[in-house]
């Protein structure tokens, strides 16, 4: 399981359709909205 850094939900990385790669690391999300928010300001969410 992975944590959605935007909303905090636990995400099954094997089944989610929402992910992005940032600086060589893959991040998983619960929805397209959370993924888009992360992609706009990744450093904001990585500092949490």
Secondary structure as UniProt FT lines:
FT   STRAND          2..3
FT   TURN            5..7
FT   STRAND          10..11
FT   TURN            13..15
FT   STRAND          18..22
FT   TURN            23..24
FT   STRAND          25..29
FT   HELIX           32..40
FT   HELIX           42..46
//
